[in-house]
Amino acid sequence: MYRYDEFDAAYVKDRVDVFRSQVERRIDGSLTEDEFKPLRLMNGLYLQLHAYMLRVAIPYGTLNSRQMRTLAMIATKWDKGYGHLTTRQNIQYNWPALKDVPDILDALADVEMHAIQTSGNCIRNVTSDHFAGAAADEIEDPRPTAELVRQWSTEHPEFLFLPRKFKIAVTGSPNDRAVTKAHDIGLRMIRNDAGEPGYEVIVGGGLGRSPFIGKVIRDFLPKADLLPYLEAILRVYNLQGRRDNKYKARIKILVHETGIDDLRAMVEAEFAAMDGPSVAVDPAEVARIEAYFAPPAFETLPATSEKLAQAKAADEEFAAWVDTNTDTHKQPGYTIVTVSAKAIGEAPGDLTTAQMNVLADLAERYGHDELRISHEQNVILPHVKQDDLRVIHAVLADAGLATANANLISDIIACPGLDYCALATARSIPVAQDIQRRFADPVRAKAIGEFKIKISGCINACGHHHVGHVGILGLEKAGIENYQITLGGDHTETTAIGDRAGPGFAFEQVGPAIERLVDAYLDLRAGDDERFLDTYRRLGLEPFKAALYEEVRDAA
């Protein structure tokens, strides 16, 4: 895990001191809200429906127990006892008082955290695979790359005022868990025919009101060329991106209007004209960063645990959790644990102070002091011995964190929606809670299998509804909440934008419609192992559309 050096620590503290002065001037009236707005956004502070919201950066989703305990302390001391995990691997506080925000940022700085570039038309928090450094399918740990990009992009003088916000994701595995094709730039770590490591570079992905799947701009980029090539892309975008219309200002629109071939030509010309990035990279600095991500001191263990097998045989509930919420680790005898922040009936992605402290304790005692936040709004313990799973499950169960639903129908992504967000046009959380309750039976949920539901409360798509197997978009229609449903989306290496099923549903109609959809899927699938997404791709929209609107037709 990366550690601040003296420059990092001084820089972040200085930023806090400057913002403290700006907050004092806003409170005493020296600054108007319009004058204060760009200053607060540079520090991750939004003004939502009911209060300010502070978005804290968790670069590539990685943090340790000390940092998690500080997040818990902030929730208790300056908020309402909880935080909300986001699809960009960050955490948000929904109720801070303006006067307290500098103290919150000061506390974050003490544990090497901040809220810099979590907002604004700049390069946002760099995200990555939440299984990074642990996944058995990994080509290379992507986090050193993500950290290098983070350092390069932070306060980059040329890219602080881009046409629009800019998001970069990195994955080190062929199985894409970082949604790279839905980012402004996606980096997939690969090897060429000679076995040399490098990147497939994807550009122009994005969701929102105009969803696009990113296109490959470079099939293979040597690692040494990464920052110059990124800088070439950003320079072209900075000059060519539209600034007359914020809805057409993302690089995805530039790619769409220019065409990937012409854009590639511009980028390659800019890249060829460069001697290197404006922020030079010392190979010693790269080595220093990579050293921080060395694997933990794993024990030599058998590939399978007899202790675990016995515990599973003795406890069906525990066995179901292990089968659903753990994944294969690259190190024999270890496993990756997904801790669900999606307890049935709770707000998806919310963690209480007590739960944060429990997770910190588990990471410290059983997980090599590492935690990850996933883009699916869960928490990962990436390095856990199989022998320790039984006791970990017991602790999680006591904390309300042992729901066995990872990747199942109740593991729903949902934005805060109209309960919090000033941009939202409909509620998201109550829709998610209703669906969770309808599929609360773990046996039924397991029988349904992998089923990704993603919910957004407005067209900005913070809930990633476009790439959900089932996407739900809440809109306002004549003063009433109206929910559009899309089917067949996918956020993985086979990325797809979902197909709109038809007219929207009223709030109370959404849950029953999803039940009809699921029943149709169970009747139509080719076998118990065929996922909903595969059934949909085999049969197309029509049979599922018929199920969704069956009740509507009957009423007519």
HUSULUR-V696464 format. One record per residue. N is the residue number from 1. SS is DSSP state (hx for helix, st for strand, lp for the rest). Layout:
n->N ss->SS
n->N ss->SS
This chain:
n->1 ss->lp
n->2 ss->lp
n->3 ss->lp
n->4 ss->lp
n->5 ss->lp
n->6 ss->hx
n->7 ss->hx
n->8 ss->hx
n->9 ss->hx
n->10 ss->hx
n->11 ss->hx
n->12 ss->hx
n->13 ss->hx
n->14 ss->hx
n->15 ss->hx
n->16 ss->hx
n->17 ss->hx
n->18 ss->hx
n->19 ss->hx
n->20 ss->hx
n->21 ss->hx
n->22 ss->hx
n->23 ss->hx
n->24 ss->hx
n->25 ss->hx
n->26 ss->hx
n->27 ss->hx
n->28 ss->lp
n->29 ss->lp
n->30 ss->lp
n->31 ss->lp
n->32 ss->lp
n->33 ss->hx
n->34 ss->hx
n->35 ss->hx
n->36 ss->hx
n->37 ss->hx
n->38 ss->hx
n->39 ss->hx
n->40 ss->hx
n->41 ss->hx
n->42 ss->lp
n->43 ss->lp
n->44 ss->lp
n->45 ss->st
n->46 ss->st
n->47 ss->st
n->48 ss->lp
n->49 ss->lp
n->50 ss->lp
n->51 ss->lp
n->52 ss->st
n->53 ss->st
n->54 ss->st
n->55 ss->st
n->56 ss->st
n->57 ss->st
n->58 ss->lp
n->59 ss->hx
n->60 ss->hx
n->61 ss->hx
n->62 ss->st
n->63 ss->st
n->64 ss->lp
n->65 ss->hx
n->66 ss->hx
n->67 ss->hx
n->68 ss->hx
n->69 ss->hx
n->70 ss->hx
n->71 ss->hx
n->72 ss->hx
n->73 ss->hx
n->74 ss->hx
n->75 ss->hx
n->76 ss->hx
n->77 ss->hx
n->78 ss->hx
n->79 ss->lp
n->80 ss->lp
n->81 ss->lp
n->82 ss->st
n->83 ss->st
n->84 ss->st
n->85 ss->st
n->86 ss->lp
n->87 ss->lp
n->88 ss->lp
n->89 ss->lp
n->90 ss->lp
n->91 ss->st
n->92 ss->st
n->93 ss->st
n->94 ss->st
n->95 ss->st
n->96 ss->st
n->97 ss->lp
n->98 ss->hx
n->99 ss->hx
n->100 ss->hx
n->101 ss->hx
n->102 ss->hx
n->103 ss->hx
n->104 ss->hx
n->105 ss->hx
n->106 ss->hx
n->107 ss->hx
n->108 ss->hx
n->109 ss->hx
n->110 ss->hx
n->111 ss->lp
n->112 ss->lp
n->113 ss->lp
n->114 ss->st
n->115 ss->lp
n->116 ss->lp
n->117 ss->lp
n->118 ss->lp
n->119 ss->lp
n->120 ss->lp
n->121 ss->lp
n->122 ss->lp
n->123 ss->st
n->124 ss->lp
n->125 ss->lp
n->126 ss->lp
n->127 ss->st
n->128 ss->st
n->129 ss->lp
n->130 ss->lp
n->131 ss->lp
n->132 ss->lp
n->133 ss->lp
n->134 ss->lp
n->135 ss->st
n->136 ss->lp
n->137 ss->lp
n->138 ss->st
n->139 ss->lp
n->140 ss->lp
n->141 ss->lp
n->142 ss->lp
n->143 ss->hx
n->144 ss->hx
n->145 ss->hx
n->146 ss->hx
n->147 ss->hx
n->148 ss->hx
n->149 ss->hx
n->150 ss->hx
n->151 ss->hx
n->152 ss->hx
n->153 ss->hx
n->154 ss->lp
n->155 ss->lp
n->156 ss->lp
n->157 ss->lp
n->158 ss->lp
n->159 ss->lp
n->160 ss->lp
n->161 ss->lp
n->162 ss->lp
n->163 ss->lp
n->164 ss->lp
n->165 ss->lp
n->166 ss->st
n->167 ss->lp
n->168 ss->st
n->169 ss->st
n->170 ss->st
n->171 ss->st
n->172 ss->lp
n->173 ss->st
n->174 ss->lp
n->175 ss->lp
n->176 ss->lp
n->177 ss->lp
n->178 ss->lp
n->179 ss->lp
n->180 ss->hx
n->181 ss->hx
n->182 ss->hx
n->183 ss->lp
n->184 ss->lp
n->185 ss->st
n->186 ss->st
n->187 ss->st
n->188 ss->st
n->189 ss->st
n->190 ss->st
n->191 ss->st
n->192 ss->lp
n->193 ss->lp
n->194 ss->lp
n->195 ss->lp
n->196 ss->lp
n->197 ss->st
n->198 ss->st
n->199 ss->st
n->200 ss->st
n->201 ss->st
n->202 ss->st
n->203 ss->st
n->204 ss->lp
n->205 ss->lp
n->206 ss->st
n->207 ss->lp
n->208 ss->lp
n->209 ss->lp
n->210 ss->lp
n->211 ss->lp
n->212 ss->st
n->213 ss->lp
n->214 ss->lp
n->215 ss->st
n->216 ss->st
n->217 ss->st
n->218 ss->st
n->219 ss->st
n->220 ss->st
n->221 ss->st
n->222 ss->st
n->223 ss->hx
n->224 ss->hx
n->225 ss->hx
n->226 ss->hx
n->227 ss->hx
n->228 ss->hx
n->229 ss->hx
n->230 ss->hx
n->231 ss->hx
n->232 ss->hx
n->233 ss->hx
n->234 ss->hx
n->235 ss->hx
n->236 ss->hx
n->237 ss->hx
n->238 ss->hx
n->239 ss->hx
n->240 ss->hx
n->241 ss->lp
n->242 ss->lp
n->243 ss->lp
n->244 ss->lp
n->245 ss->lp
n->246 ss->hx
n->247 ss->hx
n->248 ss->hx
n->249 ss->lp
n->250 ss->lp
n->251 ss->hx
n->252 ss->hx
n->253 ss->hx
n->254 ss->hx
n->255 ss->hx
n->256 ss->hx
n->257 ss->hx
n->258 ss->hx
n->259 ss->lp
n->260 ss->hx
n->261 ss->hx
n->262 ss->hx
n->263 ss->hx
n->264 ss->hx
n->265 ss->hx
n->266 ss->hx
n->267 ss->hx
n->268 ss->hx
n->269 ss->hx
n->270 ss->hx
n->271 ss->hx
n->272 ss->hx
n->273 ss->lp
n->274 ss->lp
n->275 ss->lp
n->276 ss->lp
n->277 ss->lp
n->278 ss->lp
n->279 ss->lp
n->280 ss->lp
n->281 ss->lp
n->282 ss->lp
n->283 ss->hx
n->284 ss->hx
n->285 ss->hx
n->286 ss->hx
n->287 ss->hx
n->288 ss->hx
n->289 ss->hx
n->290 ss->hx
n->291 ss->hx
n->292 ss->lp
n->293 ss->lp
n->294 ss->lp
n->295 ss->lp
n->296 ss->lp
n->297 ss->lp
n->298 ss->lp
n->299 ss->lp
n->300 ss->lp
n->301 ss->lp
n->302 ss->lp
n->303 ss->lp
n->304 ss->lp
n->305 ss->lp
n->306 ss->hx
n->307 ss->hx
n->308 ss->hx
n->309 ss->hx
n->310 ss->hx
n->311 ss->hx
n->312 ss->hx
n->313 ss->hx
n->314 ss->hx
n->315 ss->lp
n->316 ss->hx
n->317 ss->hx
n->318 ss->hx
n->319 ss->hx
n->320 ss->hx
n->321 ss->hx
n->322 ss->hx
n->323 ss->hx
n->324 ss->hx
n->325 ss->hx
n->326 ss->st
n->327 ss->st
n->328 ss->st
n->329 ss->st
n->330 ss->lp
n->331 ss->lp
n->332 ss->lp
n->333 ss->lp
n->334 ss->st
n->335 ss->st
n->336 ss->st
n->337 ss->st
n->338 ss->st
n->339 ss->st
n->340 ss->lp
n->341 ss->lp
n->342 ss->lp
n->343 ss->lp
n->344 ss->lp
n->345 ss->lp
n->346 ss->lp
n->347 ss->lp
n->348 ss->lp
n->349 ss->lp
n->350 ss->st
n->351 ss->st
n->352 ss->st
n->353 ss->hx
n->354 ss->hx
n->355 ss->hx
n->356 ss->hx
n->357 ss->hx
n->358 ss->hx
n->359 ss->hx
n->360 ss->hx
n->361 ss->hx
n->362 ss->hx
n->363 ss->hx
n->364 ss->hx
n->365 ss->hx
n->366 ss->hx
n->367 ss->lp
n->368 ss->lp
n->369 ss->lp
n->370 ss->lp
n->371 ss->st
n->372 ss->st
n->373 ss->st
n->374 ss->lp
n->375 ss->lp
n->376 ss->lp
n->377 ss->lp
n->378 ss->lp
n->379 ss->st
n->380 ss->st
n->381 ss->st
n->382 ss->st
n->383 ss->st
n->384 ss->st
n->385 ss->st
n->386 ss->hx
n->387 ss->hx
n->388 ss->hx
n->389 ss->hx
n->390 ss->hx
n->391 ss->hx
n->392 ss->hx
n->393 ss->hx
n->394 ss->hx
n->395 ss->hx
n->396 ss->hx
n->397 ss->hx
n->398 ss->hx
n->399 ss->lp
n->400 ss->lp
n->401 ss->lp
n->402 ss->lp
n->403 ss->lp
n->404 ss->lp
n->405 ss->lp
n->406 ss->lp
n->407 ss->lp
n->408 ss->lp
n->409 ss->lp
n->410 ss->lp
n->411 ss->lp
n->412 ss->lp
n->413 ss->st
n->414 ss->st
n->415 ss->lp
n->416 ss->lp
n->417 ss->hx
n->418 ss->hx
n->419 ss->hx
n->420 ss->lp
n->421 ss->lp
n->422 ss->lp
n->423 ss->lp
n->424 ss->lp
n->425 ss->lp
n->426 ss->lp
n->427 ss->lp
n->428 ss->lp
n->429 ss->hx
n->430 ss->hx
n->431 ss->hx
n->432 ss->hx
n->433 ss->hx
n->434 ss->hx
n->435 ss->hx
n->436 ss->hx
n->437 ss->hx
n->438 ss->hx
n->439 ss->lp
n->440 ss->lp
n->441 ss->lp
n->442 ss->hx
n->443 ss->hx
n->444 ss->hx
n->445 ss->hx
n->446 ss->hx
n->447 ss->hx
n->448 ss->hx
n->449 ss->lp
n->450 ss->lp
n->451 ss->lp
n->452 ss->lp
n->453 ss->st
n->454 ss->st
n->455 ss->st
n->456 ss->st
n->457 ss->lp
n->458 ss->lp
n->459 ss->lp
n->460 ss->lp
n->461 ss->lp
n->462 ss->lp
n->463 ss->lp
n->464 ss->lp
n->465 ss->hx
n->466 ss->hx
n->467 ss->hx
n->468 ss->lp
n->469 ss->lp
n->470 ss->st
n->471 ss->st
n->472 ss->st
n->473 ss->st
n->474 ss->st
n->475 ss->st
n->476 ss->st
n->477 ss->st
n->478 ss->lp
n->479 ss->lp
n->480 ss->st
n->481 ss->st
n->482 ss->st
n->483 ss->st
n->484 ss->st
n->485 ss->st
n->486 ss->st
n->487 ss->st
n->488 ss->lp
n->489 ss->lp
n->490 ss->st
n->491 ss->lp
n->492 ss->lp
n->493 ss->lp
n->494 ss->lp
n->495 ss->lp
n->496 ss->st
n->497 ss->lp
n->498 ss->lp
n->499 ss->st
n->500 ss->st
n->501 ss->lp
n->502 ss->lp
n->503 ss->lp
n->504 ss->lp
n->505 ss->st
n->506 ss->st
n->507 ss->hx
n->508 ss->hx
n->509 ss->hx
n->510 ss->hx
n->511 ss->hx
n->512 ss->hx
n->513 ss->hx
n->514 ss->hx
n->515 ss->hx
n->516 ss->hx
n->517 ss->hx
n->518 ss->hx
n->519 ss->hx
n->520 ss->hx
n->521 ss->hx
n->522 ss->hx
n->523 ss->hx
n->524 ss->hx
n->525 ss->lp
n->526 ss->lp
n->527 ss->lp
n->528 ss->lp
n->529 ss->lp
n->530 ss->lp
n->531 ss->lp
n->532 ss->hx
n->533 ss->hx
n->534 ss->hx
n->535 ss->hx
n->536 ss->hx
n->537 ss->hx
n->538 ss->hx
n->539 ss->hx
n->540 ss->lp
n->541 ss->lp
n->542 ss->hx
n->543 ss->hx
n->544 ss->hx
n->545 ss->hx
n->546 ss->hx
n->547 ss->hx
n->548 ss->hx
n->549 ss->lp
n->550 ss->hx
n->551 ss->hx
n->552 ss->hx
n->553 ss->hx
n->554 ss->hx
n->555 ss->hx
n->556 ss->lp
